[in-house]
Every structure is written in structure tokens, then in C-alpha cells.
């Protein structure tokens, strides 16, 4: 029983690895946002560029560090704005009740 479970787990892992390798073939040669070329032979590029994989849609996108940082900064600003908006919205009914 344990042997069958181990065998099944190994098979599942091999399937997952095969899917990931097939997705690697879809890796682009440039940043999806700014089209800066990606050097597949560069260790620095391999360590600093970000890969976003959407398995369901079979989409692989590649982002340079500058575009990745810009996107994260925008996301953080939007989250902060949303938080501030929510906080002011929560405070607003309290002010009207106290009057």
C-alpha cells in the first residue's frame, strides 16, 4: 500500500515536471511590458527577471526588474489608496451619528 502511494506520488511529480517544462518552451525573449531583450545565457537575467505562469491559460510572461518594480509600486499605491478610502468611509458614519 505504501509502495503504491509512493509510486503514484512519483508519477504525479513527473507529470507536473513535464507540464512545467512544456511551459518553459513558451518563455519569451523579451520583457512583456517594455520589450527589453532577455539574455537566456545571462546568469544575472536568470536571477533577476520574473516569470509569471498562468497554467490554465498556458501563458508565460517575462518581466525585467524595472517593470516588475514599477508594477509592484503601482499595486502598493492602489492598495494604500483603497485602505485610506475604506478608513475614511468607516469614519464617515460615526461623524454623522455623533451630530
C-alpha positions in Angstrom: 0.0 0.0 0.0 2.8 2.4 0.9 4.6 1.3 -2.2 1.6 2.1 -4.4 1.2 5.6 -2.8 4.9 6.3 -3.4 4.7 5.2 -7.0 1.6 7.3 -7.6 3.3 10.3 -6.0 6.3 9.9 -8.2 4.1 9.7 -11.3 2.3 12.8 -10.3 5.5 14.7 -9.7 6.8 13.6 -13.2 3.6 14.8 -14.8 3.9 18.2 -13.1 7.5 18.5 -14.1 6.6 17.6 -17.7 3.9 20.4 -17.7 6.4 22.9 -16.3 9.0 22.1 -18.9 6.5 22.4 -21.7 5.6 25.9 -20.3 9.3 26.8 -20.3 9.2 26.4 -24.1 6.7 29.3 -24.2 9.2 31.6 -22.4 9.6 34.9 -24.4 12.8 36.6 -25.4 11.8 40.0 -24.1 10.0 41.8 -21.3 6.3 41.6 -21.7 5.9 45.3 -20.7 8.8 47.2 -22.3 10.2 44.7 -24.8 13.8 44.8 -23.3 15.6 41.8 -24.6 16.1 38.8 -22.3 19.5 37.1 -22.5 18.9 33.4 -21.7 22.6 32.9 -21.3 23.0 35.6 -18.6 23.1 34.5 -15.0 22.1 38.0 -13.9 19.0 37.9 -16.1 18.1 34.5 -14.9 18.3 35.6 -11.3 16.6 39.0 -11.5 13.9 38.7 -14.2 10.5 37.5 -13.1 8.4 34.8 -14.8 4.6 34.7 -14.4 2.9 31.5 -15.4 -0.8 31.0 -15.9 -1.2 27.3 -16.4 -4.9 27.4 -17.1 -4.4 29.7 -20.0 -1.0 28.3 -20.9 0.5 31.8 -20.8 4.1 32.6 -19.7 5.1 36.2 -19.3 8.6 37.5 -18.6 9.3 40.9 -16.8 12.5 42.8 -16.4 13.3 44.0 -12.8 12.4 47.7 -13.7 9.0 46.8 -15.0 8.4 44.4 -12.1 9.3 47.1 -9.6 7.1 49.6 -11.3 4.1 47.2 -11.3 4.6 46.4 -7.6 4.9 50.1 -6.7 1.6 50.8 -8.5 -0.1 47.9 -6.8 1.1 49.1 -3.4 -0.1 52.7 -4.1 -3.5 51.3 -5.2 -3.8 49.2 -2.0 -2.8 52.2 0.1 -5.4 54.4 -1.6 -8.1 51.7 -1.2 -7.2 51.3 2.5 -7.4 55.1 3.1 -10.7 55.2 1.2 -12.1 52.4 3.3 -10.9 54.0 6.5 -12.5 57.3 5.6 -15.7 55.6 4.7 -15.8 53.8 8.0 -15.2 57.1 9.9 -17.8 59.0 8.0 -21.0 57.3 9.5 -19.6 57.8 13.0 -19.3 61.5 12.5 -22.8 61.8 11.3 -24.2 59.7 14.2 -22.5 62.0 16.8 -24.2 65.1 15.4 
